[in-house]
Amino acid sequence: MLTRPTLGHFIATRAELLARAGDVLGWIRAGSSRLRIGLELPLAQAAEAHRRLEARGTTGKVLFAAARPLT
């Protein structure tokens, strides 16, 4: 059986998590790494997002938009 690594394979402690997250967010802030948002849907269409993911019909990140601003 083959499995792919998960976050747990790379992060052993909270300190390591914070350090790695700081690196990634620093790269984004500096503009040397960018996030690609491939699909944005309202949360009510979560099933559609799953269908597209299962069919490999997405690229980039899938975001769910809140129906109203969170306060």
PQR file with spaces between the fields and no chain letter, atoms N, CA, C, O and H, PARSE charges and radii, in Angstrom:
ATOM       1  N    MET     1       0.833   -1.168    0.000 -0.4000 1.5000
ATOM       2  CA   MET     1       0.000    0.000    0.000 -0.0000 2.0000
ATOM       3  C    MET     1       0.891    1.248    0.000  0.5500 1.7000
ATOM       4  O    MET     1       1.863    1.329    0.751 -0.5500 1.4000
ATOM       5  N    LEU     2       0.552    2.196   -0.835 -0.4000 1.5000
ATOM       6  CA   LEU     2       1.270    3.462   -0.894 -0.0000 2.0000
ATOM       7  C    LEU     2       0.411    4.558   -0.285  0.5500 1.7000
ATOM       8  O    LEU     2      -0.798    4.616   -0.511 -0.5500 1.4000
ATOM       9  H    LEU     2      -0.238    2.130   -1.445  0.4000 1.0000
ATOM      10  N    THR     3       1.041    5.411    0.479 -0.4000 1.5000
ATOM      11  CA   THR     3       0.349    6.577    1.020 -0.0000 2.0000
ATOM      12  C    THR     3       1.215    7.798    0.784  0.5500 1.7000
ATOM      13  O    THR     3       2.424    7.686    0.579 -0.5500 1.4000
ATOM      14  H    THR     3       2.023    5.364    0.663  0.4000 1.0000
ATOM      15  N    ARG     4       0.607    8.930    0.812 -0.4000 1.5000
ATOM      16  CA   ARG     4       1.387   10.151    0.647 -0.0000 2.0000
ATOM      17  C    ARG     4       1.611   10.777    2.016  0.5500 1.7000
ATOM      18  O    ARG     4       0.839   10.544    2.946 -0.5500 1.4000
ATOM      19  H    ARG     4      -0.375    9.021    0.978  0.4000 1.0000
ATOM      20  N    PRO     5       2.642   11.550    2.134 -0.5600 1.5000
ATOM      21  CA   PRO     5       2.915   12.196    3.420  0.2800 2.0000
ATOM      22  C    PRO     5       1.806   13.178    3.793  0.5500 1.7000
ATOM      23  O    PRO     5       1.157   13.763    2.926 -0.5500 1.4000
ATOM      24  N    THR     6       1.609   13.341    5.068 -0.4000 1.5000
ATOM      25  CA   THR     6       0.680   14.332    5.587 -0.0000 2.0000
ATOM      26  C    THR     6       1.466   15.320    6.438  0.5500 1.7000
ATOM      27  O    THR     6       2.669   15.154    6.641 -0.5500 1.4000
ATOM      28  H    THR     6       2.136   12.866    5.772  0.4000 1.0000
ATOM      29  N    LEU     7       0.797   16.330    6.925 -0.4000 1.5000
ATOM      30  CA   LEU     7       1.461   17.345    7.739 -0.0000 2.0000
ATOM      31  C    LEU     7       2.195   16.727    8.916  0.5500 1.7000
ATOM      32  O    LEU     7       3.276   17.188    9.285 -0.5500 1.4000
ATOM      33  H    LEU     7      -0.180   16.466    6.760  0.4000 1.0000
ATOM      34  N    GLY     8       1.621   15.691    9.507 -0.4000 1.5000
ATOM      35  CA   GLY     8       2.243   15.032   10.648 -0.0000 2.0000
ATOM      36  C    GLY     8       3.609   14.435   10.358  0.5500 1.7000
ATOM      37  O    GLY     8       4.418   14.267   11.270 -0.5500 1.4000
ATOM      38  H    GLY     8       0.743   15.316    9.207  0.4000 1.0000
ATOM      39  N    HIS     9       3.876   14.112    9.095 -0.4000 1.5000
ATOM      40  CA   HIS     9       5.181   13.578    8.717 -0.0000 2.0000
ATOM      41  C    HIS     9       6.272   14.654    8.735  0.5500 1.7000
ATOM      42  O    HIS     9       7.458   14.329    8.790 -0.5500 1.4000
ATOM      43  H    HIS     9       3.219   14.249    8.354  0.4000 1.0000
ATOM      44  N    PHE    10       5.884   15.918    8.688 -0.4000 1.5000
ATOM      45  CA   PHE    10       6.848   17.013    8.590 -0.0000 2.0000
ATOM      46  C    PHE    10       6.919   17.879    9.841  0.5500 1.7000
ATOM      47  O    PHE    10       7.895   18.601   10.042 -0.5500 1.4000
ATOM      48  H    PHE    10       4.920   16.182    8.642  0.4000 1.0000
ATOM      49  N    ILE    11       5.901   17.812   10.673 -0.4000 1.5000
ATOM      50  CA   ILE    11       5.812   18.672   11.855 -0.0000 2.0000
ATOM      51  C    ILE    11       5.738   17.783   13.092  0.5500 1.7000
ATOM      52  O    ILE    11       4.744   17.089   13.306 -0.5500 1.4000
ATOM      53  H    ILE    11       5.107   17.225   10.509  0.4000 1.0000
ATOM      54  N    ALA    12       6.784   17.807   13.900 -0.4000 1.5000
ATOM      55  CA   ALA    12       6.818   16.967   15.095 -0.0000 2.0000
ATOM      56  C    ALA    12       6.409   17.728   16.354  0.5500 1.7000
ATOM      57  O    ALA    12       5.868   17.137   17.289 -0.5500 1.4000
ATOM      58  H    ALA    12       7.591   18.370   13.726  0.4000 1.0000
ATOM      59  N    THR    13       6.665   19.039   16.381 -0.4000 1.5000
ATOM      60  CA   THR    13       6.383   19.839   17.575 -0.0000 2.0000
ATOM      61  C    THR    13       5.690   21.135   17.184  0.5500 1.7000
ATOM      62  O    THR    13       5.704   21.532   16.019 -0.5500 1.4000
ATOM      63  H    THR    13       7.104   19.519   15.621  0.4000 1.0000
ATOM      64  N    ARG    14       5.091   21.783   18.156 -0.4000 1.5000
ATOM      65  CA   ARG    14       4.456   23.081   17.901 -0.0000 2.0000
ATOM      66  C    ARG    14       5.487   24.110   17.435  0.5500 1.7000
ATOM      67  O    ARG    14       5.207   24.914   16.545 -0.5500 1.4000
ATOM      68  H    ARG    14       5.079   21.461   19.103  0.4000 1.0000
ATOM      69  N    ALA    15       6.671   24.083   18.033 -0.4000 1.5000
ATOM      70  CA   ALA    15       7.723   25.023   17.628 -0.0000 2.0000
ATOM      71  C    ALA    15       8.079   24.831   16.156  0.5500 1.7000
ATOM      72  O    ALA    15       8.283   25.806   15.433 -0.5500 1.4000
ATOM      73  H    ALA    15       6.898   23.430   18.755  0.4000 1.0000
ATOM      74  N    GLU    16       8.152   23.593   15.718 -0.4000 1.5000
ATOM      75  CA   GLU    16       8.461   23.324   14.304 -0.0000 2.0000
ATOM      76  C    GLU    16       7.327   23.809   13.404  0.5500 1.7000
ATOM      77  O    GLU    16       7.577   24.361   12.333 -0.5500 1.4000
ATOM      78  H    GLU    16       7.986   22.800   16.305  0.4000 1.0000
ATOM      79  N    LEU    17       6.092   23.605   13.832 -0.4000 1.5000
ATOM      80  CA   LEU    17       4.943   24.092   13.071 -0.0000 2.0000
ATOM      81  C    LEU    17       5.016   25.607   12.915  0.5500 1.7000
ATOM      82  O    LEU    17       4.847   26.127   11.813 -0.5500 1.4000
ATOM      83  H    LEU    17       5.889   23.156   14.703  0.4000 1.0000
ATOM      84  N    LEU    18       5.269   26.317   14.013 -0.4000 1.5000
ATOM      85  CA   LEU    18       5.348   27.779   13.957 -0.0000 2.0000
ATOM      86  C    LEU    18       6.492   28.250   13.072  0.5500 1.7000
ATOM      87  O    LEU    18       6.342   29.221   12.330 -0.5500 1.4000
ATOM      88  H    LEU    18       5.407   25.895   14.909  0.4000 1.0000
ATOM      89  N    ALA    19       7.622   27.581   13.143 -0.4000 1.5000
ATOM      90  CA   ALA    19       8.771   27.962   12.317 -0.0000 2.0000
ATOM      91  C    ALA    19       8.466   27.760   10.836  0.5500 1.7000
ATOM      92  O    ALA    19       8.736   28.639   10.018 -0.5500 1.4000
ATOM      93  H    ALA    19       7.744   26.793   13.746  0.4000 1.0000
ATOM      94  N    ARG    20       7.905   26.604   10.491 -0.4000 1.5000
ATOM      95  CA   ARG    20       7.599   26.332    9.080 -0.0000 2.0000
ATOM      96  C    ARG    20       6.504   27.264    8.553  0.5500 1.7000
ATOM      97  O    ARG    20       6.592   27.757    7.429 -0.5500 1.4000
ATOM      98  H    ARG    20       7.686   25.889   11.156  0.4000 1.0000
ATOM      99  N    ALA    21       5.477   27.500    9.365 -0.4000 1.5000
ATOM     100  CA   ALA    21       4.406   28.413    8.950 -0.0000 2.0000
ATOM     101  C    ALA    21       4.967   29.817    8.759  0.5500 1.7000
ATOM     102  O    ALA    21       4.593   30.517    7.818 -0.5500 1.4000
ATOM     103  H    ALA    21       5.406   27.099   10.278  0.4000 1.0000
ATOM     104  N    GLY    22       5.870   30.229    9.659 -0.4000 1.5000
ATOM     105  CA   GLY    22       6.499   31.541    9.513 -0.0000 2.0000
ATOM     106  C    GLY    22       7.289   31.653    8.227  0.5500 1.7000
ATOM     107  O    GLY    22       7.268   32.693    7.568 -0.5500 1.4000
ATOM     108  H    GLY    22       6.173   29.660   10.423  0.4000 1.0000
ATOM     109  N    ASP    23       7.987   30.583    7.864 -0.4000 1.5000
ATOM     110  CA   ASP    23       8.729   30.581    6.600 -0.0000 2.0000
ATOM     111  C    ASP    23       7.785   30.773    5.418  0.5500 1.7000
ATOM     112  O    ASP    23       8.011   31.637    4.570 -0.5500 1.4000
ATOM     113  H    ASP    23       8.004   29.738    8.400  0.4000 1.0000
ATOM     114  N    VAL    24       6.735   29.970    5.365 -0.4000 1.5000
ATOM     115  CA   VAL    24       5.801   30.018    4.230 -0.0000 2.0000
ATOM     116  C    VAL    24       5.126   31.383    4.148  0.5500 1.7000
ATOM     117  O    VAL    24       5.063   31.985    3.076 -0.5500 1.4000
ATOM     118  H    VAL    24       6.552   29.269    6.054  0.4000 1.0000
ATOM     119  N    LEU    25       4.624   31.871    5.277 -0.4000 1.5000
ATOM     120  CA   LEU    25       3.951   33.174    5.254 -0.0000 2.0000
ATOM     121  C    LEU    25       4.931   34.298    4.914  0.5500 1.7000
ATOM     122  O    LEU    25       4.549   35.281    4.278 -0.5500 1.4000
ATOM     123  H    LEU    25       4.675   31.383    6.148  0.4000 1.0000
ATOM     124  N    GLY    26       6.168   34.159    5.326 -0.4000 1.5000
ATOM     125  CA   GLY    26       7.189   35.140    4.957 -0.0000 2.0000
ATOM     126  C    GLY    26       7.433   35.154    3.456  0.5500 1.7000
ATOM     127  O    GLY    26       7.599   36.221    2.866 -0.5500 1.4000
ATOM     128  H    GLY    26       6.478   33.360    5.842  0.4000 1.0000
ATOM     129  N    TRP    27       7.456   33.978    2.833 -0.4000 1.5000
ATOM     130  CA   TRP    27       7.642   33.911    1.381 -0.0000 2.0000
ATOM     131  C    TRP    27       6.483   34.578    0.663  0.5500 1.7000
ATOM     132  O    TRP    27       6.679   35.290   -0.322 -0.5500 1.4000
ATOM     133  H    TRP    27       7.322   33.111    3.313  0.4000 1.0000
ATOM     134  N    ILE    28       5.267   34.345    1.161 -0.4000 1.5000
ATOM     135  CA   ILE    28       4.092   34.967    0.542 -0.0000 2.0000
ATOM     136  C    ILE    28       4.163   36.480    0.714  0.5500 1.7000
ATOM     137  O    ILE    28       3.924   37.220   -0.240 -0.5500 1.4000
ATOM     138  H    ILE    28       5.108   33.767    1.961  0.4000 1.0000
ATOM     139  N    ARG    29       4.487   36.945    1.911 -0.4000 1.5000
ATOM     140  CA   ARG    29       4.593   38.384    2.190 -0.0000 2.0000
ATOM     141  C    ARG    29       5.644   39.036    1.296  0.5500 1.7000
ATOM     142  O    ARG    29       5.448   40.151    0.812 -0.5500 1.4000
ATOM     143  H    ARG    29       4.682   36.343    2.686  0.4000 1.0000
ATOM     144  N    ALA    30       6.757   38.339    1.079 -0.4000 1.5000
ATOM     145  CA   ALA    30       7.846   38.885    0.263 -0.0000 2.0000
ATOM     146  C    ALA    30       7.556   38.796   -1.236  0.5500 1.7000
ATOM     147  O    ALA    30       8.274   39.383   -2.045 -0.5500 1.4000
ATOM     148  H    ALA    30       6.916   37.433    1.472  0.4000 1.0000
ATOM     149  N    GLY    31       6.512   38.070   -1.601 -0.4000 1.5000
ATOM     150  CA   GLY    31       6.170   37.938   -3.014 -0.0000 2.0000
ATOM     151  C    GLY    31       6.951   36.870   -3.742  0.5500 1.7000
ATOM     152  O    GLY    31       6.849   36.765   -4.964 -0.5500 1.4000
ATOM     153  H    GLY    31       5.928   37.594   -0.944  0.4000 1.0000
ATOM     154  N    SER    32       7.739   36.061   -3.018 -0.4000 1.5000
ATOM     155  CA   SER    32       8.516   35.017   -3.686 -0.0000 2.0000
ATOM     156  C    SER    32       7.733   33.718   -3.832  0.5500 1.7000
ATOM     157  O    SER    32       8.197   32.779   -4.478 -0.5500 1.4000
ATOM     158  H    SER    32       7.821   36.146   -2.025  0.4000 1.0000
ATOM     159  N    SER    33       6.562   33.666   -3.241 -0.4000 1.5000
ATOM     160  CA   SER    33       5.670   32.520   -3.399 -0.0000 2.0000
ATOM     161  C    SER    33       4.250   33.062   -3.458  0.5500 1.7000
ATOM     162  O    SER    33       3.896   33.979   -2.716 -0.5500 1.4000
ATOM     163  H    SER    33       6.185   34.429   -2.716  0.4000 1.0000
ATOM     164  N    ARG    34       3.452   32.501   -4.329 -0.4000 1.5000
ATOM     165  CA   ARG    34       2.072   32.974   -4.483 -0.0000 2.0000
ATOM     166  C    ARG    34       1.110   31.814   -4.350  0.5500 1.7000
ATOM     167  O    ARG    34       1.419   30.682   -4.723 -0.5500 1.4000
ATOM     168  H    ARG    34       3.739   31.756   -4.931  0.4000 1.0000
ATOM     169  N    LEU    35      -0.060   32.110   -3.813 -0.4000 1.5000
ATOM     170  CA   LEU    35      -1.124   31.117   -3.740 -0.0000 2.0000
ATOM     171  C    LEU    35      -2.012   31.260   -4.963  0.5500 1.7000
ATOM     172  O    LEU    35      -2.385   32.369   -5.345 -0.5500 1.4000
ATOM     173  H    LEU    35      -0.312   33.029   -3.510  0.4000 1.0000
ATOM     174  N    ARG    36      -2.346   30.142   -5.570 -0.4000 1.5000
ATOM     175  CA   ARG    36      -3.254   30.174   -6.708 -0.0000 2.0000
ATOM     176  C    ARG    36      -4.634   29.752   -6.216  0.5500 1.7000
ATOM     177  O    ARG    36      -4.824   28.622   -5.764 -0.5500 1.4000
ATOM     178  H    ARG    36      -2.043   29.241   -5.260  0.4000 1.0000
ATOM     179  N    ILE    37      -5.588   30.663   -6.309 -0.4000 1.5000
ATOM     180  CA   ILE    37      -6.965   30.336   -5.953 -0.0000 2.0000
ATOM     181  C    ILE    37      -7.654   29.930   -7.238  0.5500 1.7000
ATOM     182  O    ILE    37      -7.880   30.752   -8.126 -0.5500 1.4000
ATOM     183  H    ILE    37      -5.434   31.580   -6.677  0.4000 1.0000
ATOM     184  N    GLY    38      -7.984   28.653   -7.326 -0.4000 1.5000
ATOM     185  CA   GLY    38      -8.556   28.120   -8.552 -0.0000 2.0000
ATOM     186  C    GLY    38     -10.069   28.146   -8.593  0.5500 1.7000
ATOM     187  O    GLY    38     -10.663   28.135   -9.671 -0.5500 1.4000
ATOM     188  H    GLY    38      -7.800   27.985   -6.605  0.4000 1.0000
ATOM     189  N    LEU    39     -10.703   28.180   -7.416 -0.4000 1.5000
ATOM     190  CA   LEU    39     -12.153   28.107   -7.369 -0.0000 2.0000
ATOM     191  C    LEU    39     -12.635   28.731   -6.082  0.5500 1.7000
ATOM     192  O    LEU    39     -12.094   28.454   -5.012 -0.5500 1.4000
ATOM     193  H    LEU    39     -10.219   28.189   -6.541  0.4000 1.0000
ATOM     194  N    GLU    40     -13.649   29.572   -6.177 -0.4000 1.5000
ATOM     195  CA   GLU    40     -14.286   30.147   -4.995 -0.0000 2.0000
ATOM     196  C    GLU    40     -15.780   29.942   -5.133  0.5500 1.7000
ATOM     197  O    GLU    40     -16.393   30.374   -6.109 -0.5500 1.4000
ATOM     198  H    GLU    40     -14.089   29.797   -7.046  0.4000 1.0000
ATOM     199  N    LEU    41     -16.355   29.285   -4.152 -0.4000 1.5000
ATOM     200  CA   LEU    41     -17.785   28.983   -4.169 -0.0000 2.0000
ATOM     201  C    LEU    41     -18.407   29.350   -2.830  0.5500 1.7000
ATOM     202  O    LEU    41     -17.717   29.388   -1.812 -0.5500 1.4000
ATOM     203  H    LEU    41     -15.857   28.934   -3.359  0.4000 1.0000
ATOM     204  N    PRO    42     -19.719   29.621   -2.827 -0.5600 1.5000
ATOM     205  CA   PRO    42     -20.385   29.795   -1.539  0.2800 2.0000
ATOM     206  C    PRO    42     -20.400   28.465   -0.790  0.5500 1.7000
ATOM     207  O    PRO    42     -20.409   27.402   -1.410 -0.5500 1.4000
ATOM     208  N    LEU    43     -20.402   28.521    0.521 -0.4000 1.5000
ATOM     209  CA   LEU    43     -20.384   27.311    1.327 -0.0000 2.0000
ATOM     210  C    LEU    43     -21.548   26.389    0.981  0.5500 1.7000
ATOM     211  O    LEU    43     -21.425   25.169    1.093 -0.5500 1.4000
ATOM     212  H    LEU    43     -20.394   29.385    1.025  0.4000 1.0000
ATOM     213  N    ALA    44     -22.657   26.952    0.568 -0.4000 1.5000
ATOM     214  CA   ALA    44     -23.823   26.142    0.197 -0.0000 2.0000
ATOM     215  C    ALA    44     -23.523   25.222   -0.990  0.5500 1.7000
ATOM     216  O    ALA    44     -24.257   24.261   -1.220 -0.5500 1.4000
ATOM     217  H    ALA    44     -22.756   27.942    0.477  0.4000 1.0000
ATOM     218  N    GLN    45     -22.464   25.498   -1.743 -0.4000 1.5000
ATOM     219  CA   GLN    45     -22.101   24.667   -2.895 -0.0000 2.0000
ATOM     220  C    GLN    45     -20.910   23.759   -2.596  0.5500 1.7000
ATOM     221  O    GLN    45     -20.153   23.406   -3.501 -0.5500 1.4000
ATOM     222  H    GLN    45     -21.868   26.279   -1.557  0.4000 1.0000
ATOM     223  N    ALA    46     -20.743   23.384   -1.335 -0.4000 1.5000
ATOM     224  CA   ALA    46     -19.633   22.516   -0.942 -0.0000 2.0000
ATOM     225  C    ALA    46     -19.659   21.190   -1.697  0.5500 1.7000
ATOM     226  O    ALA    46     -18.606   20.664   -2.055 -0.5500 1.4000
ATOM     227  H    ALA    46     -21.357   23.670   -0.600  0.4000 1.0000
ATOM     228  N    ALA    47     -20.843   20.646   -1.940 -0.4000 1.5000
ATOM     229  CA   ALA    47     -20.944   19.377   -2.667 -0.0000 2.0000
ATOM     230  C    ALA    47     -20.364   19.515   -4.079  0.5500 1.7000
ATOM     231  O    ALA    47     -19.708   18.599   -4.575 -0.5500 1.4000
ATOM     232  H    ALA    47     -21.699   21.073   -1.648  0.4000 1.0000
ATOM     233  N    GLU    48     -20.603   20.645   -4.716 -0.4000 1.5000
ATOM     234  CA   GLU    48     -20.050   20.882   -6.057 -0.0000 2.0000
ATOM     235  C    GLU    48     -18.526   20.937   -6.007  0.5500 1.7000
ATOM     236  O    GLU    48     -17.850   20.406   -6.888 -0.5500 1.4000
ATOM     237  H    GLU    48     -21.136   21.390   -4.314  0.4000 1.0000
ATOM     238  N    ALA    49     -17.994   21.576   -4.980 -0.4000 1.5000
ATOM     239  CA   ALA    49     -16.537   21.628   -4.828 -0.0000 2.0000
ATOM     240  C    ALA    49     -15.969   20.225   -4.685  0.5500 1.7000
ATOM     241  O    ALA    49     -14.943   19.908   -5.287 -0.5500 1.4000
ATOM     242  H    ALA    49     -18.543   22.008   -4.264  0.4000 1.0000
ATOM     243  N    HIS    50     -16.620   19.385   -3.901 -0.4000 1.5000
ATOM     244  CA   HIS    50     -16.147   18.007   -3.731 -0.0000 2.0000
ATOM     245  C    HIS    50     -16.215   17.230   -5.040  0.5500 1.7000
ATOM     246  O    HIS    50     -15.308   16.459   -5.355 -0.5500 1.4000
ATOM     247  H    HIS    50     -17.454   19.642   -3.412  0.4000 1.0000
ATOM     248  N    ARG    51     -17.288   17.431   -5.804 -0.4000 1.5000
ATOM     249  CA   ARG    51     -17.388   16.756   -7.111 -0.0000 2.0000
ATOM     250  C    ARG    51     -16.221   17.148   -8.009  0.5500 1.7000
ATOM     251  O    ARG    51     -15.618   16.296   -8.663 -0.5500 1.4000
ATOM     252  H    ARG    51     -18.025   18.057   -5.548  0.4000 1.0000
ATOM     253  N    ARG    52     -15.905   18.440   -8.037 -0.4000 1.5000
ATOM     254  CA   ARG    52     -14.801   18.900   -8.877 -0.0000 2.0000
ATOM     255  C    ARG    52     -13.451   18.362   -8.393  0.5500 1.7000
ATOM     256  O    ARG    52     -12.603   17.990   -9.204 -0.5500 1.4000
ATOM     257  H    ARG    52     -16.395   19.132   -7.506  0.4000 1.0000
ATOM     258  N    LEU    53     -13.256   18.322   -7.078 -0.4000 1.5000
ATOM     259  CA   LEU    53     -12.021   17.764   -6.533 -0.0000 2.0000
ATOM     260  C    LEU    53     -11.892   16.286   -6.892  0.5500 1.7000
ATOM     261  O    LEU    53     -10.832   15.841   -7.333 -0.5500 1.4000
ATOM     262  H    LEU    53     -13.946   18.624   -6.420  0.4000 1.0000
ATOM     263  N    GLU    54     -12.963   15.533   -6.705 -0.4000 1.5000
ATOM     264  CA   GLU    54     -12.936   14.097   -6.999 -0.0000 2.0000
ATOM     265  C    GLU    54     -12.676   13.831   -8.477  0.5500 1.7000
ATOM     266  O    GLU    54     -12.026   12.844   -8.824 -0.5500 1.4000
ATOM     267  H    GLU    54     -13.824   15.894   -6.347  0.4000 1.0000
ATOM     268  N    ALA    55     -13.175   14.699   -9.347 -0.4000 1.5000
ATOM     269  CA   ALA    55     -12.999   14.540  -10.791 -0.0000 2.0000
ATOM     270  C    ALA    55     -11.686   15.150  -11.273  0.5500 1.7000
ATOM     271  O    ALA    55     -11.407   15.173  -12.472 -0.5500 1.4000
ATOM     272  H    ALA    55     -13.702   15.500   -9.065  0.4000 1.0000
ATOM     273  N    ARG    56     -10.879   15.645  -10.327 -0.4000 1.5000
ATOM     274  CA   ARG    56      -9.624   16.317  -10.661 -0.0000 2.0000
ATOM     275  C    ARG    56      -9.856   17.496  -11.598  0.5500 1.7000
ATOM     276  O    ARG    56      -9.081   17.751  -12.520 -0.5500 1.4000
ATOM     277  H    ARG    56     -11.106   15.626   -9.353  0.4000 1.0000
ATOM     278  N    GLY    57     -10.939   18.198  -11.333 -0.4000 1.5000
ATOM     279  CA   GLY    57     -11.313   19.335  -12.160 -0.0000 2.0000
ATOM     280  C    GLY    57     -10.943   20.674  -11.552  0.5500 1.7000
ATOM     281  O    GLY    57     -11.535   21.696  -11.900 -0.5500 1.4000
ATOM     282  H    GLY    57     -11.569   17.991  -10.585  0.4000 1.0000
ATOM     283  N    THR    58      -9.975   20.683  -10.651 -0.4000 1.5000
ATOM     284  CA   THR    58      -9.568   21.930  -10.019 -0.0000 2.0000
ATOM     285  C    THR    58      -8.050   22.079  -10.094  0.5500 1.7000
ATOM     286  O    THR    58      -7.320   21.091  -10.174 -0.5500 1.4000
ATOM     287  H    THR    58      -9.495   19.853  -10.369  0.4000 1.0000
ATOM     288  N    THR    59      -7.598   23.300  -10.067 -0.4000 1.5000
ATOM     289  CA   THR    59      -6.178   23.605   -9.889 -0.0000 2.0000
ATOM     290  C    THR    59      -6.114   24.708   -8.859  0.5500 1.7000
ATOM     291  O    THR    59      -7.032   25.526   -8.784 -0.5500 1.4000
ATOM     292  H    THR    59      -8.191   24.102  -10.002  0.4000 1.0000
ATOM     293  N    GLY    60      -5.080   24.757   -8.077 -0.4000 1.5000
ATOM     294  CA   GLY    60      -4.974   25.767   -7.040 -0.0000 2.0000
ATOM     295  C    GLY    60      -5.852   25.433   -5.852  0.5500 1.7000
ATOM     296  O    GLY    60      -6.327   24.307   -5.706 -0.5500 1.4000
ATOM     297  H    GLY    60      -4.335   24.093   -8.139  0.4000 1.0000
ATOM     298  N    LYS    61      -6.057   26.415   -5.016 -0.4000 1.5000
ATOM     299  CA   LYS    61      -6.832   26.239   -3.792 -0.0000 2.0000
ATOM     300  C    LYS    61      -8.311   26.444   -4.059  0.5500 1.7000
ATOM     301  O    LYS    61      -8.695   27.225   -4.929 -0.5500 1.4000
ATOM     302  H    LYS    61      -5.671   27.330   -5.134  0.4000 1.0000
ATOM     303  N    VAL    62      -9.137   25.735   -3.301 -0.4000 1.5000
ATOM     304  CA   VAL    62     -10.582   25.887   -3.353 -0.0000 2.0000
ATOM     305  C    VAL    62     -11.003   26.628   -2.086  0.5500 1.7000
ATOM     306  O    VAL    62     -10.726   26.178   -0.974 -0.5500 1.4000
ATOM     307  H    VAL    62      -8.825   25.100   -2.594  0.4000 1.0000
ATOM     308  N    LEU    63     -11.669   27.760   -2.263 -0.4000 1.5000
ATOM     309  CA   LEU    63     -12.119   28.564   -1.127 -0.0000 2.0000
ATOM     310  C    LEU    63     -13.631   28.570   -1.059  0.5500 1.7000
ATOM     311  O    LEU    63     -14.318   28.570   -2.080 -0.5500 1.4000
ATOM     312  H    LEU    63     -11.894   28.125   -3.166  0.4000 1.0000
ATOM     313  N    PHE    64     -14.135   28.577    0.162 -0.4000 1.5000
ATOM     314  CA   PHE    64     -15.565   28.734    0.380 -0.0000 2.0000
ATOM     315  C    PHE    64     -15.810   30.127    0.930  0.5500 1.7000
ATOM     316  O    PHE    64     -15.187   30.535    1.910 -0.5500 1.4000
ATOM     317  H    PHE    64     -13.577   28.577    0.992  0.4000 1.0000
ATOM     318  N    ALA    65     -16.713   30.850    0.297 -0.4000 1.5000
ATOM     319  CA   ALA    65     -17.044   32.206    0.722 -0.0000 2.0000
ATOM     320  C    ALA    65     -18.211   32.155    1.704  0.5500 1.7000
ATOM     321  O    ALA    65     -19.184   31.429    1.500 -0.5500 1.4000
ATOM     322  H    ALA    65     -17.219   30.518   -0.499  0.4000 1.0000
ATOM     323  N    ALA    66     -18.091   32.938    2.768 -0.4000 1.5000
ATOM     324  CA   ALA    66     -19.176   33.029    3.742 -0.0000 2.0000
ATOM     325  C    ALA    66     -20.344   33.782    3.107  0.5500 1.7000
ATOM     326  O    ALA    66     -20.148   34.694    2.304 -0.5500 1.4000
ATOM     327  H    ALA    66     -17.300   33.528    2.933  0.4000 1.0000
ATOM     328  N    ALA    67     -21.546   33.388    3.476 -0.4000 1.5000
ATOM     329  CA   ALA    67     -22.747   34.030    2.931 -0.0000 2.0000
ATOM     330  C    ALA    67     -22.827   35.480    3.367  0.5500 1.7000
ATOM     331  O    ALA    67     -23.333   36.326    2.629 -0.5500 1.4000
ATOM     332  H    ALA    67     -21.705   32.647    4.129  0.4000 1.0000
ATOM     333  N    ARG    68     -22.334   35.773    4.555 -0.4000 1.5000
ATOM     334  CA   ARG    68     -22.315   37.143    5.069 -0.0000 2.0000
ATOM     335  C    ARG    68     -21.020   37.341    5.839  0.5500 1.7000
ATOM     336  O    ARG    68     -20.429   36.369    6.310 -0.5500 1.4000
ATOM     337  H    ARG    68     -21.923   35.087    5.154  0.4000 1.0000
ATOM     338  N    PRO    69     -20.580   38.553    5.970 -0.5600 1.5000
ATOM     339  CA   PRO    69     -19.323   38.788    6.690  0.2800 2.0000
ATOM     340  C    PRO    69     -19.384   38.245    8.118  0.5500 1.7000
ATOM     341  O    PRO    69     -20.393   38.398    8.806 -0.5500 1.4000
ATOM     342  N    LEU    70     -18.305   37.617    8.549 -0.4000 1.5000
ATOM     343  CA   LEU    70     -18.227   37.127    9.915 -0.0000 2.0000
ATOM     344  C    LEU    70     -17.844   38.273   10.828  0.5500 1.7000
ATOM     345  O    LEU    70     -16.983   39.084   10.485 -0.5500 1.4000
ATOM     346  H    LEU    70     -17.486   37.493    7.989  0.4000 1.0000
ATOM     347  N    THR    71     -18.475   38.346   11.984 -0.4000 1.5000
ATOM     348  CA   THR    71     -18.151   39.414   12.938 -0.0000 2.0000
ATOM     349  C    THR    71     -17.641   38.848   14.230  0.5500 1.7000
ATOM     350  O    THR    71     -17.319   39.602   15.149 -0.5500 1.4000
ATOM     351  H    THR    71     -19.174   37.687   12.262  0.4000 1.0000
